[in-house]
């Protein structure tokens, strides 16, 4: 049994599924806990913008698992704000088409 368990864990880790499953589980747990706790007030405009910038960074860096947990925990809306709007509101340089994670800059 232990050998099977170890082999399964190693296979899931090698395929990158294990960390994805853990992150998904964490996101679901946060979701359940949030629905059981007091209702959070809606995000104010500034926090919504900052969270969108963080979301953009997580996507750019390829942090899919962290992104899933972050969006759930931050109660970030599923609908994205336009990148141009977020960068303008935060006083950042206009967005340029970015290279995906793992590619050369």
N, C-alpha and C positions, 0 to 999 in steps of 0.2 A: 504494500500500500504506500509506504513512504517513497519508494522508488518511482512509482507512478505519479504521485503527487509532485515530486521533484522534477520529473521529466515534463509534466504538464506545465508547471510554473516556468521552467526554462524555455519551453516552446512558446508560451504566451509572451514571455519577456523578449525573446528573440524577434518575434513578429511585431513587437511594439504594442501588443494588445493589452498586456498586463497594466501598464501605466494608464492607458486609456480607460480601462475598466475601473481602476482605482479613482481616477479623476471624475468619472461619470457617477460613481457611487458617492463620492464626496459632494458633488453637485446635488444629487438627489437627497442626500441627508440634510444639506443646508436648506433645500427647498421644503422638506417636511418640517424641519425645525422652525423655519420662518413662518410657515402657515399656522403653526401651533402657538407661536409667541404673539406678542402684541403686533398690531398692524403697523408697519413702518410708514412714516409720512412720505409723501411723494418727494422724489429728488428735486432739490432746488436747481435752478438753471446752471449755476456754476459747477456743482458737483456732477450734474449730468454731462456737461462738456468735458470735465476732467476725466470722468469714467470712459467717455467715448475715446479720448486720446489714449488712455490705458488699453482699452479694447483694441484699438488700431495697432498699438505697439505689440501686444500679445499675438495678434494675427500676423504682423510683419515678421516677428521673431520665430513664428512657428510654435508658440506655446499654446497649443490647442487645449491641452488638459487644464492648464492654469486658467485659460480663458473661460472654459465651461464652468469652473468653480466660481471665478470672479463674477461672471454675468449673473449667476444664480444668487450669490451672496450679496451683491451690490443692488439687486432688484433692478438691474438695467433693463430698459424696454427691449423687446426683440427687434423692433424697427430701428434701423441705424439712422443716425443723423448724417447728412452729407459731409464728406471729408473737408470740402472747401469751407463750409459753414463753420465747422468745428475749429479749423486752423485760423480762420479769420477772427472768430470770437475770442480765441485764446491768444491772439497776437503772434501766431507762428508763421513761418514762411509758408507760402502756398504749397500745397502737396504736389509732389511730382510722382509720376508712375513709379512704383517701387518694384524692386526685384524681390522675388519670393525668397523665403528662408532657404538657406543652403546654396543659393546661387551667388555668383560673383558680383560685387558692386562696382 
